[in-house]
Amino acid sequence: MRGLTITEVEEATEFGTKVETGLESLKHYLWYGMVARHGYAVGRRHRV
């Protein structure tokens, strides 16, 4: 197996960072969505 060139390593690292960032965004999005739904449900319950 041949060694990776610097460019390939950089590209792989960049791709990994993009994937990580995407997962973080998704986690935040899901978390905020859950909190918003929960807050909305609690708010409705309190208003009634």
TARAHU-V878377 format. One line per field, one symbol per residue. psi: psi as a letter, one per 40 degrees, with the letter a starting at -180 (. if undefined). Layout:
psi = ???
This chain:
psi = hiiiidddddddddddddddddddddddddddddddddddddddddd.
